[in-house]
Amino acid sequence: MSKLLGLSHKETQKLINQIPWYHEFEFGNGLKAHSTTPDVADHKAIWQFLHQQLDSIDFCKKRVLEIGSWDGYWSFEAEKRGAAYVLSTDDVTQNWSAGQGIHLVKELMGSRIDIRQDVSVYQLEAKVKENGPFDIIIYFGVYYHLFDPFYAFTQIRHLCGHNTTVLIDGPEGPALQKNTAFLEFENHAAEFLPSRGALEQLIEASYMKIEHRAEFETDHYQSKDSDPIGRLWRLKHAGLALFGNRHQLREHAKRISPKFSFSQRVFLKASPVTGKSKLHAYKPPFGLDQYDTRFAKAS
């Protein structure tokens, strides 16, 4: 029986308010779920950017998978846009929510999405492949929190059909040197920050091809230097080493961390590919060899 049956408007809103929300929802009749994160204004700007990108995606009658769905914001959006089936997955052991929000939204919206909250991004093939293949895979706000983003991309590739569209969102570090990435696992805002080239290689090495990209600048700490960790950064650091003090050196060095170096949000639309990969000189790992014509016959 529905937990909402017989509740007044005030009682329903009280029930909504008891949940720690990441996303925000409007349910009609004045009922709302408000995000409890301190940087919700930044999130709203990103959500608006992603809404604009989704306008070019045809969800009508498609089978959709969302990875790392949290409150299910994009799962419900896919359903609103006409998806025939939506599987919303997450691993509730990997965030600060207890996972109740998505279930309450489903009930309030009369939604038909399926929910799995025991699925790590590293277990996608084992746990949800039987539900696929999927026409659209939504992978928003996840890869930069991972210790092994490459393995996660390979898991996504294994869920693709011939015509699957993979939608990816996360930050890039344009100030990073070409094809490099920054790891800082104690920074839980972005444990992994790739340059554009590094992110593109991760996707290409997973036998996917980027069809479209869109960029949205989000960083409040943008450097005034045109090359904050290139030649100018090194010259200033050398000068501080000679004539400065330890505090100045530490503050200047912080500018190569994800928090202080210029970053931007990027939306990517990718598709699965098969054939020879220049990124793999030898048989690729994690079952990717089945997508490479050099190795598939020998497998």
Backbone bond lengths (Angstrom), bond angles and torsions (degrees), N, CA, C in turn:
res aa  C-N    CA-C-N  psi(-1)  N-CA   C-N-CA  omega(-1)  CA-C   N-CA-C  phi
1 M - - - 1.467 - - 1.520 109.58 -
2 S 1.315 117.84 144.49 1.456 122.22 -178.53 1.524 111.33 -65.58
3 K 1.331 115.40 136.24 1.454 119.77 176.52 1.527 111.36 -71.40
4 L 1.353 116.72 -13.45 1.455 120.91 -177.66 1.516 112.50 -93.08
5 L 1.324 116.66 -10.76 1.452 120.84 -176.41 1.527 110.05 -61.87
6 G 1.314 115.39 122.19 1.455 120.29 176.99 1.514 115.07 86.79
7 L 1.332 118.64 -2.94 1.465 120.49 179.69 1.525 110.55 -79.40
8 S 1.306 115.18 143.77 1.460 120.12 175.52 1.527 109.31 -76.64
9 H 1.345 115.16 169.81 1.469 120.74 177.46 1.534 109.88 -57.60
10 K 1.316 116.62 -45.35 1.460 121.72 -179.05 1.524 111.39 -63.91
11 E 1.315 117.01 -41.50 1.465 121.27 179.89 1.526 111.37 -67.87
12 T 1.337 116.70 -36.34 1.466 120.19 178.23 1.514 110.49 -66.53
13 Q 1.341 117.40 -43.09 1.463 120.27 178.35 1.523 110.74 -64.23
14 K 1.318 116.98 -37.11 1.469 120.37 177.25 1.520 110.50 -62.37
15 L 1.332 116.64 -40.52 1.464 121.28 177.49 1.525 110.66 -62.97
16 I 1.318 116.58 -41.82 1.472 121.42 177.38 1.525 110.16 -61.44
17 N 1.329 116.59 -43.17 1.466 121.22 -175.62 1.526 113.40 -68.29
18 Q 1.306 117.56 -17.00 1.465 120.79 -179.28 1.533 112.48 -76.58
19 I 1.315 117.18 -12.42 1.465 121.73 -176.13 1.527 110.71 -95.64
20 P 1.345 118.80 134.34 1.475 120.99 174.61 1.526 109.78 -78.30
21 W 1.316 117.37 102.45 1.460 123.01 -173.98 1.514 111.87 -89.42
22 Y 1.315 115.85 140.80 1.467 121.86 167.29 1.529 109.17 -94.60
23 H 1.325 116.34 -47.68 1.457 121.14 178.82 1.531 110.61 -90.32
24 E 1.315 115.03 174.60 1.466 120.46 177.21 1.525 109.68 -123.83
25 F 1.342 115.50 145.56 1.461 120.80 -178.53 1.523 109.72 -140.25
26 E 1.321 114.76 149.08 1.464 121.89 169.16 1.523 107.31 -117.95
27 F 1.317 116.32 124.47 1.458 121.80 -173.26 1.523 113.47 -102.80
28 G 1.327 116.83 -1.36 1.452 120.05 -175.45 1.513 111.55 91.28
29 N 1.318 116.50 160.77 1.471 122.67 -179.19 1.527 112.09 57.45
30 G 1.332 115.67 26.42 1.462 120.11 177.67 1.510 115.11 82.68
31 L 1.320 118.49 -1.39 1.465 121.81 179.19 1.527 109.63 -78.03
32 K 1.333 116.30 129.77 1.461 120.52 -176.78 1.522 110.79 -141.71
33 A 1.322 114.69 150.07 1.465 121.87 170.42 1.516 107.12 -112.81
34 H 1.325 116.81 123.25 1.463 122.10 -176.71 1.526 110.29 -105.34
35 S 1.315 116.01 135.95 1.455 120.98 177.39 1.520 110.22 -63.16
36 T 1.330 116.17 141.09 1.464 120.94 179.21 1.522 112.00 -102.29
37 T 1.337 117.96 9.45 1.459 120.89 179.83 1.518 110.21 -84.17
38 P 1.337 118.28 143.60 1.469 120.38 -177.84 1.523 113.31 -69.04
39 D 1.328 118.66 -22.80 1.466 121.91 -177.59 1.520 111.54 -105.40
40 V 1.326 116.14 36.56 1.457 120.22 -176.37 1.521 112.04 -62.06
41 A 1.327 118.51 -30.37 1.466 120.56 179.63 1.524 110.85 -62.12
42 D 1.335 116.49 -40.18 1.466 120.47 176.96 1.526 110.69 -65.24
43 H 1.333 116.40 -41.78 1.462 120.65 179.80 1.525 110.88 -62.89
44 K 1.327 116.39 -41.32 1.459 120.09 -179.90 1.529 111.25 -60.82
45 A 1.322 116.22 -39.18 1.465 120.08 178.69 1.523 110.68 -63.78
46 I 1.342 116.49 -40.28 1.467 120.61 178.19 1.528 110.41 -67.53
47 W 1.334 116.56 -41.85 1.466 119.56 179.30 1.522 110.73 -61.24
48 Q 1.323 117.04 -39.99 1.467 120.09 178.73 1.527 110.59 -63.42
49 F 1.330 115.68 -42.59 1.464 121.09 176.64 1.528 110.73 -58.97
50 L 1.327 117.30 -44.51 1.467 120.80 -178.56 1.525 111.81 -69.36
51 H 1.328 117.04 -36.95 1.460 119.54 175.00 1.530 110.44 -56.60
52 Q 1.318 116.31 -43.00 1.456 120.52 179.76 1.524 111.38 -62.71
53 Q 1.329 116.93 -38.45 1.465 120.43 179.66 1.535 111.27 -69.11
54 L 1.316 116.63 -36.14 1.460 120.15 -178.66 1.525 112.68 -69.26
55 D 1.330 116.82 -17.96 1.460 119.57 179.69 1.524 112.17 -62.27
56 S 1.326 117.16 -20.85 1.468 120.30 179.69 1.535 112.25 -93.54
57 I 1.327 117.22 1.30 1.470 122.04 -178.28 1.526 109.69 -103.34
58 D 1.309 116.95 130.87 1.461 122.00 178.53 1.529 110.11 -90.95
59 F 1.317 116.44 107.56 1.459 121.98 -179.91 1.525 112.50 -92.92
60 C 1.297 117.77 -7.80 1.460 121.30 -172.11 1.527 112.14 -58.44
61 K 1.330 115.78 121.12 1.463 124.50 177.20 1.535 113.15 62.26
62 K 1.321 117.86 21.52 1.461 121.56 -178.73 1.528 111.10 -94.25
63 R 1.350 114.45 154.48 1.464 122.15 172.84 1.523 107.52 -93.64
64 V 1.330 116.38 123.28 1.466 121.67 -169.94 1.529 110.51 -122.35
65 L 1.305 115.67 138.34 1.467 123.15 171.66 1.517 108.36 -118.00
66 E 1.323 117.24 130.20 1.462 120.33 169.63 1.522 108.63 -110.94
67 I 1.334 115.90 134.16 1.464 123.41 -179.86 1.524 108.67 -108.37
68 G 1.325 116.80 128.89 1.465 120.30 -179.54 1.517 111.90 69.96
69 S 1.325 117.04 50.97 1.466 121.10 -167.56 1.527 114.99 -79.46
70 W 1.333 118.27 -21.75 1.469 123.31 -179.66 1.521 110.53 57.07
71 D 1.344 118.98 -108.28 1.459 121.47 179.00 1.527 112.27 -83.33
72 G 1.335 117.20 -1.60 1.461 120.74 176.45 1.515 115.26 83.19
73 Y 1.307 117.10 18.66 1.474 121.67 -175.23 1.524 112.44 -51.12
74 W 1.345 117.03 -49.55 1.456 120.14 -175.77 1.525 111.89 -81.26
75 S 1.310 117.60 -22.91 1.459 120.12 173.28 1.525 110.58 -65.42
76 F 1.328 115.90 -46.23 1.461 119.79 178.78 1.530 110.50 -67.49
77 E 1.322 116.49 -33.38 1.464 119.77 177.62 1.527 110.60 -65.45
78 A 1.330 117.05 -41.48 1.469 120.73 177.44 1.523 110.71 -60.90
79 E 1.336 116.06 -40.79 1.461 120.08 178.19 1.522 110.81 -64.23
80 K 1.335 116.92 -42.58 1.464 120.69 177.98 1.530 111.17 -60.01
81 R 1.327 115.68 -33.33 1.461 120.37 -177.15 1.528 112.73 -85.88
82 G 1.331 116.69 9.10 1.447 119.79 169.74 1.506 117.17 104.61
83 A 1.340 118.35 8.63 1.467 119.97 179.53 1.528 110.79 -60.08
84 A 1.330 115.77 140.36 1.461 120.66 179.86 1.520 111.82 -79.06
85 Y 1.331 116.31 -31.11 1.469 121.44 -178.89 1.515 108.01 -149.21
86 V 1.333 116.48 135.85 1.467 121.80 177.57 1.525 108.78 -131.69
87 L 1.328 115.63 125.70 1.461 121.96 172.44 1.518 107.49 -109.50
88 S 1.314 116.28 116.25 1.459 123.03 -176.06 1.526 108.74 -104.02
89 T 1.339 117.04 115.20 1.466 120.43 -174.65 1.524 112.00 -118.16
90 D 1.317 114.38 151.88 1.460 121.64 174.84 1.522 108.40 -164.41
91 D 1.317 115.38 170.07 1.467 122.88 173.63 1.516 106.38 -121.55
92 V 1.326 116.84 101.71 1.467 120.20 -173.50 1.520 113.07 -67.94
93 T 1.338 117.89 -11.05 1.466 118.96 175.59 1.523 111.26 -77.17
94 Q 1.334 117.86 -7.40 1.458 121.57 -174.19 1.530 113.19 -111.36
95 N 1.334 117.84 18.42 1.464 119.54 172.58 1.520 109.57 -149.39
96 W 1.340 116.28 172.59 1.460 119.60 -174.64 1.519 113.19 -85.99
97 S 1.305 117.92 1.05 1.460 121.15 177.34 1.519 110.38 -90.80
98 A 1.304 116.14 148.75 1.465 120.26 176.33 1.524 111.17 -86.37
99 G 1.325 117.04 -2.54 1.452 120.59 173.38 1.515 116.15 87.55
100 Q 1.353 118.34 11.02 1.464 118.65 -178.16 1.520 112.58 -77.67
101 G 1.328 116.89 -27.72 1.458 121.27 -170.73 1.516 114.10 -55.98
102 I 1.318 116.93 -48.19 1.457 121.22 -176.03 1.526 111.22 -61.54
103 H 1.331 116.99 -34.64 1.469 120.31 -179.81 1.532 110.95 -70.60
104 L 1.338 115.95 -38.35 1.459 119.29 178.86 1.527 110.37 -68.84
105 V 1.337 116.65 -40.47 1.470 119.77 177.68 1.526 110.24 -61.80
106 K 1.317 116.36 -42.81 1.463 120.00 179.64 1.525 111.12 -57.85
107 E 1.324 115.62 -42.03 1.458 119.09 -179.25 1.525 111.81 -70.53
108 L 1.327 116.15 -43.41 1.464 120.07 -178.15 1.530 111.75 -66.56
109 M 1.317 116.63 -32.36 1.460 120.88 -178.29 1.523 113.10 -91.95
110 G 1.326 117.28 -6.17 1.452 119.54 -176.21 1.522 111.71 63.00
111 S 1.329 115.58 37.37 1.464 121.89 -175.29 1.527 111.77 -80.24
112 R 1.348 114.99 159.93 1.464 121.14 178.68 1.534 112.24 -115.98
113 I 1.333 118.15 12.32 1.463 119.09 -177.67 1.530 110.75 -65.06
114 D 1.327 115.90 151.06 1.461 121.62 171.44 1.517 109.28 -91.18
115 I 1.331 116.44 143.81 1.463 121.65 -176.23 1.516 109.72 -124.93
116 R 1.338 115.75 128.49 1.472 122.57 172.48 1.524 107.70 -128.94
117 Q 1.318 117.27 118.47 1.463 120.99 -176.79 1.529 112.94 -112.70
118 D 1.336 115.20 19.40 1.460 120.98 179.45 1.531 110.63 -119.60
119 V 1.326 116.90 25.46 1.457 121.24 -172.49 1.535 110.18 -115.64
120 S 1.320 115.72 105.76 1.454 120.78 171.99 1.519 109.24 -73.42
121 V 1.316 116.76 149.26 1.466 120.71 176.03 1.521 110.69 -59.32
122 Y 1.320 117.44 -24.72 1.462 121.77 179.38 1.531 112.36 -80.58
123 Q 1.345 117.06 -6.27 1.469 121.20 -177.00 1.525 112.39 -118.54
124 L 1.302 117.40 16.68 1.461 120.22 -173.30 1.520 112.58 -59.16
125 E 1.326 117.14 -47.53 1.458 119.64 -176.59 1.529 110.96 -61.20
126 A 1.320 116.11 -43.49 1.467 120.20 -176.62 1.524 112.53 -70.21
127 K 1.326 117.04 -33.90 1.464 119.67 -169.91 1.523 115.70 -100.40
128 V 1.335 118.80 -27.17 1.467 117.57 -174.85 1.525 114.10 -129.47
129 K 1.333 117.91 3.87 1.465 118.45 -179.09 1.523 111.97 -61.25
130 E 1.329 116.67 -31.55 1.467 119.92 179.50 1.521 111.67 -65.11
131 N 1.335 117.77 -19.24 1.464 121.62 177.26 1.527 112.20 -85.07
132 G 1.329 116.75 -11.28 1.457 121.43 -176.43 1.512 112.04 -97.51
133 P 1.339 117.30 -167.23 1.467 124.45 -0.98 1.523 111.63 -71.66
134 F 1.321 114.99 162.14 1.446 121.37 -177.18 1.523 109.87 -107.49
135 D 1.317 115.70 147.15 1.461 120.76 177.03 1.523 110.74 -78.26
136 I 1.328 115.68 -36.61 1.471 121.38 -178.95 1.521 108.30 -135.56
137 I 1.318 116.03 132.84 1.469 122.33 174.92 1.524 108.06 -118.82
138 I 1.332 116.49 123.80 1.465 122.63 179.96 1.521 108.49 -101.72
139 Y 1.323 114.94 122.19 1.470 121.62 -175.80 1.526 107.69 -131.94
140 F 1.325 115.40 73.13 1.456 122.06 -174.75 1.529 110.53 -103.43
141 G 1.329 115.95 132.48 1.455 121.47 170.42 1.504 116.08 65.74
142 V 1.336 117.21 36.10 1.463 119.48 -175.61 1.529 113.47 -123.18
143 Y 1.323 119.12 -51.69 1.469 121.13 -165.32 1.521 113.63 -57.44
144 Y 1.322 118.34 -30.09 1.463 120.86 -176.35 1.530 112.87 -79.51
145 H 1.324 116.91 -2.20 1.467 121.30 174.67 1.525 112.42 -102.41
146 L 1.322 118.15 5.42 1.460 121.03 -171.03 1.518 113.20 -100.60
147 F 1.332 115.44 149.84 1.456 121.76 173.00 1.527 110.57 -81.55
148 D 1.317 117.03 -24.16 1.461 120.76 -179.71 1.528 109.71 -136.26
149 P 1.326 117.76 74.61 1.467 120.15 -177.36 1.521 113.33 -64.38
150 F 1.344 118.04 -29.84 1.460 119.44 -179.96 1.524 111.25 -65.31
151 Y 1.328 117.15 -46.42 1.465 119.82 179.97 1.525 110.49 -60.47
152 A 1.332 116.65 -36.89 1.460 119.65 178.73 1.527 110.81 -62.73
153 F 1.321 117.36 -41.86 1.467 120.23 178.09 1.536 111.12 -63.91
154 T 1.320 116.96 -35.72 1.470 118.34 178.43 1.531 110.65 -66.50
155 Q 1.321 117.39 -34.45 1.458 121.01 176.93 1.530 110.74 -63.92
156 I 1.316 115.95 -40.71 1.462 120.59 177.51 1.525 110.35 -62.61
157 R 1.334 115.97 -42.16 1.469 119.32 -179.33 1.527 111.59 -59.32
158 H 1.320 117.38 -35.61 1.463 120.97 -178.41 1.535 112.78 -70.77
159 L 1.330 117.12 -12.80 1.462 120.71 179.02 1.524 112.41 -97.94
160 C 1.317 116.43 1.64 1.462 120.95 -175.89 1.523 112.10 -86.66
161 G 1.318 116.04 141.55 1.449 122.18 165.80 1.519 108.43 -91.70
162 H 1.314 116.75 -172.12 1.462 120.23 -177.31 1.529 112.32 -64.33
163 N 1.338 116.97 -31.59 1.466 120.25 -173.31 1.526 112.80 -117.88
164 T 1.317 116.89 23.65 1.465 120.30 -178.97 1.522 111.28 -68.05
165 T 1.326 115.43 142.04 1.468 122.55 172.13 1.521 108.06 -107.47
166 V 1.334 116.66 125.58 1.462 122.10 179.03 1.525 108.35 -107.56
167 L 1.324 116.03 122.96 1.462 122.58 -178.28 1.526 108.62 -106.15
168 I 1.325 116.39 122.62 1.465 122.27 -172.16 1.528 109.36 -123.83
169 D 1.318 116.22 137.94 1.467 121.31 176.94 1.519 109.98 -139.27
170 G 1.339 115.53 139.82 1.460 121.19 176.63 1.509 110.48 170.78
171 P 1.339 117.59 -179.03 1.457 120.68 -177.80 1.527 113.39 -88.78
172 E 1.313 114.89 151.93 1.463 124.06 168.84 1.523 108.06 -123.35
173 G 1.334 116.21 156.95 1.447 121.11 176.64 1.523 111.04 -112.54
174 P 1.324 119.16 90.55 1.465 121.08 -178.74 1.519 113.21 -61.75
175 A 1.347 117.70 -23.45 1.455 120.24 179.96 1.525 112.85 -79.29
176 L 1.316 117.07 -13.15 1.460 120.15 177.51 1.518 110.35 -70.62
177 Q 1.310 116.40 151.74 1.453 119.81 178.07 1.525 110.27 -63.53
178 K 1.310 116.28 154.26 1.459 122.90 -174.75 1.532 111.24 -52.39
179 N 1.324 114.87 131.19 1.473 123.41 175.07 1.522 113.82 63.53
180 T 1.329 117.73 22.21 1.463 120.59 177.09 1.528 110.04 -107.36
181 A 1.318 115.52 166.98 1.459 121.67 176.29 1.522 108.60 -141.86
182 F 1.311 116.21 156.22 1.457 122.48 -177.58 1.523 109.01 -114.91
183 L 1.311 117.02 127.88 1.460 122.64 177.12 1.522 109.83 -110.68
184 E 1.302 116.83 128.38 1.460 121.52 174.71 1.525 106.99 -149.33
185 F 1.318 116.32 83.83 1.450 121.22 -169.29 1.524 113.65 -65.99
186 E 1.320 117.98 -19.96 1.460 118.95 177.83 1.531 111.75 -83.08
187 N 1.318 117.80 -8.55 1.461 121.64 175.88 1.521 108.26 -91.37
188 H 1.316 117.56 99.59 1.460 120.61 -172.39 1.522 113.41 -82.03
189 A 1.327 116.76 4.05 1.464 119.93 170.75 1.520 110.48 -82.84
190 A 1.331 116.16 -31.97 1.478 120.74 178.93 1.519 108.15 -163.16
191 E 1.325 115.27 88.72 1.465 119.18 179.88 1.532 112.11 -67.15
192 F 1.321 115.66 -25.82 1.471 121.99 -177.98 1.522 108.40 -133.69
193 L 1.328 116.36 119.94 1.467 120.64 178.32 1.520 108.93 -123.24
194 P 1.339 118.30 109.83 1.462 120.53 -179.45 1.525 111.93 -93.10
195 S 1.309 116.29 153.51 1.461 120.34 164.15 1.521 107.84 -72.67
196 R 1.310 115.99 171.65 1.464 119.15 178.11 1.531 110.34 -58.75
197 G 1.320 116.36 -46.08 1.457 120.21 -177.90 1.517 112.83 -63.22
198 A 1.345 116.85 -39.20 1.466 120.03 -179.53 1.526 110.87 -66.14
199 L 1.345 116.98 -43.16 1.460 120.24 179.42 1.531 110.65 -64.86
200 E 1.310 116.62 -42.27 1.464 119.86 179.81 1.530 111.64 -64.11
201 Q 1.332 117.01 -36.46 1.459 119.82 178.34 1.529 111.62 -69.23
202 L 1.332 117.47 -37.33 1.465 120.02 176.45 1.525 110.68 -58.99
203 I 1.307 115.76 -43.49 1.465 120.53 -179.08 1.523 110.48 -69.54
204 E 1.334 116.81 -45.20 1.465 120.57 -179.52 1.528 110.92 -65.36
205 A 1.333 117.33 -38.61 1.465 120.66 179.34 1.524 111.73 -67.40
206 S 1.328 117.11 -16.85 1.459 122.39 176.69 1.524 111.63 -94.02
207 Y 1.319 116.72 13.32 1.467 124.14 178.00 1.531 111.40 61.83
208 M 1.337 113.11 50.48 1.456 121.56 170.83 1.520 108.67 -133.12
209 K 1.300 116.01 153.08 1.468 122.55 -177.14 1.525 109.24 -120.62
210 I 1.330 116.60 132.00 1.461 121.31 178.64 1.526 109.23 -79.57
211 E 1.319 115.28 122.44 1.463 121.34 -178.55 1.525 112.35 -98.14
212 H 1.333 115.87 -25.76 1.469 119.47 -175.24 1.525 108.71 -157.35
213 R 1.330 116.64 145.87 1.456 121.22 173.83 1.530 109.59 -139.79
214 A 1.335 114.34 148.09 1.455 121.63 174.86 1.516 107.80 -140.51
215 E 1.320 117.10 144.25 1.461 121.59 -173.59 1.521 110.84 -120.04
216 F 1.340 114.15 145.56 1.460 121.00 178.81 1.518 108.16 -140.89
217 E 1.331 117.62 114.13 1.460 121.30 -177.19 1.522 109.94 -74.75
218 T 1.329 115.24 129.03 1.467 120.30 -174.99 1.519 113.90 -126.27
219 D 1.313 119.35 -9.32 1.458 121.37 -168.10 1.526 111.75 -79.21
220 H 1.326 116.61 129.35 1.464 122.05 175.39 1.522 111.99 -86.07
221 Y 1.335 117.42 -6.05 1.452 121.41 -174.55 1.531 111.51 -112.27
222 Q 1.329 117.13 29.15 1.452 120.21 -175.95 1.518 111.08 -59.61
223 S 1.318 116.39 132.06 1.455 122.07 -179.29 1.516 110.81 -74.40
224 K 1.315 117.39 147.88 1.456 121.77 174.67 1.515 111.32 -78.87
225 D 1.320 117.01 -19.14 1.464 120.36 176.90 1.516 109.90 -74.41
226 S 1.332 116.56 146.44 1.458 119.89 178.90 1.526 111.73 -75.89
227 D 1.340 116.54 -18.31 1.466 119.68 -177.07 1.521 108.41 -143.42
228 P 1.359 117.76 73.26 1.461 120.58 -168.07 1.514 115.81 -64.09
229 I 1.329 120.18 -22.61 1.462 119.18 177.06 1.526 110.96 -123.89
230 G 1.313 115.70 23.09 1.456 120.35 176.13 1.525 110.81 -103.09
231 R 1.326 116.79 -138.25 1.470 121.81 -174.64 1.523 112.22 -60.76
232 L 1.342 116.82 -44.74 1.467 119.33 -177.49 1.522 111.40 -65.04
233 W 1.332 116.17 -39.61 1.465 119.95 179.30 1.527 110.20 -62.83
234 R 1.330 115.97 -44.42 1.463 120.46 -177.91 1.532 111.64 -65.56
235 L 1.337 116.57 -39.25 1.462 119.88 178.56 1.533 111.05 -63.50
236 K 1.325 115.86 -45.13 1.461 118.38 179.57 1.516 111.00 -65.39
237 H 1.353 116.93 -39.42 1.458 119.96 179.96 1.528 110.61 -63.78
238 A 1.329 116.27 -39.35 1.460 119.91 177.62 1.525 110.61 -63.80
239 G 1.339 116.21 -40.91 1.464 119.87 178.69 1.518 112.16 -63.97
240 L 1.326 116.65 -40.89 1.457 119.86 178.09 1.520 111.70 -66.92
241 A 1.332 116.20 -33.56 1.461 119.79 177.49 1.520 111.09 -64.00
242 L 1.333 115.92 -34.24 1.465 120.10 -179.03 1.523 112.85 -83.90
243 F 1.343 116.47 -41.53 1.463 119.61 -169.99 1.523 114.34 -122.08
244 G 1.309 117.51 -4.30 1.454 120.30 -176.64 1.515 112.54 -97.99
245 N 1.347 115.63 -157.78 1.461 121.15 178.20 1.529 109.18 -131.09
246 R 1.327 116.36 174.24 1.470 120.26 -175.61 1.523 112.40 -62.39
247 H 1.328 116.03 -38.46 1.463 118.87 -179.46 1.528 110.57 -62.62
248 Q 1.317 117.79 -44.73 1.462 120.87 179.05 1.525 111.40 -63.17
249 L 1.328 116.27 -38.59 1.468 119.74 177.96 1.520 111.30 -63.51
250 R 1.338 116.42 -44.31 1.455 120.31 -179.24 1.532 111.09 -62.99
251 E 1.348 116.22 -43.98 1.454 119.86 -179.10 1.521 111.54 -64.92
252 H 1.324 116.10 -39.09 1.461 119.78 179.10 1.526 110.75 -68.30
253 A 1.331 116.67 -37.42 1.463 120.87 -179.51 1.522 111.79 -66.72
254 K 1.337 117.01 -28.29 1.460 119.82 -179.83 1.523 112.38 -60.87
255 R 1.314 116.58 -20.32 1.456 119.81 -175.36 1.525 112.81 -71.67
256 I 1.327 117.58 -6.11 1.462 118.06 174.95 1.525 111.26 -99.09
257 S 1.334 116.87 4.17 1.460 119.14 176.11 1.515 109.12 -87.99
258 P 1.341 118.39 158.56 1.454 120.62 -179.95 1.523 113.19 -56.46
259 K 1.321 118.13 -28.19 1.457 119.33 -176.75 1.519 111.84 -72.04
260 F 1.327 117.36 -32.15 1.445 119.37 -172.63 1.527 113.84 -109.56
261 S 1.302 118.75 -14.54 1.449 118.66 177.59 1.511 110.09 -91.04
262 F 1.297 116.77 148.80 1.455 123.02 -176.55 1.519 110.86 -57.81
263 S 1.313 116.96 129.58 1.457 120.96 176.95 1.513 109.56 -134.42
264 Q 1.304 116.31 161.32 1.443 121.28 177.77 1.521 109.01 -141.26
265 R 1.313 114.64 153.48 1.466 120.56 176.61 1.525 107.90 -85.89
266 V 1.315 116.34 141.52 1.454 119.55 -179.28 1.527 109.73 -131.11
267 F 1.315 115.25 138.80 1.457 122.80 173.78 1.519 107.37 -111.30
268 L 1.340 116.08 128.94 1.455 121.31 -179.03 1.521 109.83 -125.87
269 K 1.315 115.11 139.60 1.458 120.86 171.05 1.514 107.31 -113.08
270 A 1.326 117.41 122.17 1.458 122.14 -175.48 1.518 110.48 -126.28
271 S 1.334 115.18 161.62 1.455 121.42 178.02 1.527 109.09 -136.31
272 P 1.326 118.50 152.44 1.474 121.12 179.97 1.526 111.24 -72.68
273 V 1.324 115.84 147.21 1.465 121.12 177.23 1.526 109.34 -133.66
274 T 1.322 115.05 158.89 1.458 122.27 170.42 1.518 107.97 -128.75
275 G 1.329 115.97 155.85 1.460 120.24 -178.93 1.511 112.09 133.63
276 K 1.305 116.72 -169.65 1.453 121.54 -179.02 1.531 110.03 -77.84
277 S 1.322 115.16 133.27 1.462 120.44 177.97 1.515 110.25 -109.19
278 K 1.320 116.36 124.66 1.463 120.31 178.52 1.520 111.90 -70.32
279 L 1.335 117.07 -13.46 1.463 120.72 -179.43 1.521 112.58 -84.94
280 H 1.324 117.29 -10.86 1.461 121.22 179.62 1.532 108.99 -120.58
281 A 1.327 115.81 104.36 1.464 119.89 177.34 1.525 110.90 -75.85
282 Y 1.329 115.47 -27.26 1.461 121.34 179.94 1.525 109.51 -123.85
283 K 1.304 116.30 177.71 1.459 121.35 -179.14 1.525 110.18 -53.56
284 P 1.329 118.68 122.66 1.469 120.92 -176.00 1.526 111.65 -73.54
285 P 1.324 116.97 157.04 1.472 121.38 -177.22 1.520 112.38 -84.32
286 F 1.334 115.37 177.26 1.465 125.00 169.11 1.528 113.47 60.35
287 G 1.330 116.37 30.33 1.461 120.10 176.93 1.510 115.13 79.67
288 L 1.313 117.82 7.64 1.463 120.99 -178.84 1.525 112.82 -72.14
289 D 1.323 116.99 -16.21 1.468 120.40 -178.38 1.527 111.85 -59.76
290 Q 1.339 117.61 -25.08 1.469 120.09 -179.64 1.521 112.68 -65.96
291 Y 1.354 116.95 -15.96 1.463 120.31 -179.86 1.526 112.55 -100.02
292 D 1.325 116.91 1.70 1.471 121.51 -177.62 1.522 109.30 -112.85
293 T 1.305 116.80 121.99 1.464 121.81 -175.53 1.513 112.84 -64.52
294 R 1.311 118.71 -18.89 1.464 121.01 178.46 1.524 111.59 -73.46
295 F 1.336 116.62 -28.92 1.453 120.41 -171.30 1.524 113.55 -116.63
296 A 1.325 117.79 -21.98 1.460 120.35 -173.56 1.519 112.09 -60.76
297 K 1.323 117.79 -37.66 1.469 120.99 -177.98 1.522 111.65 -67.85
298 A 1.330 115.51 -29.70 1.465 119.57 -177.23 1.521 111.65 -87.30
299 S 1.305 118.04 -8.53 1.475 121.48 -175.76 1.520 111.24 -79.40
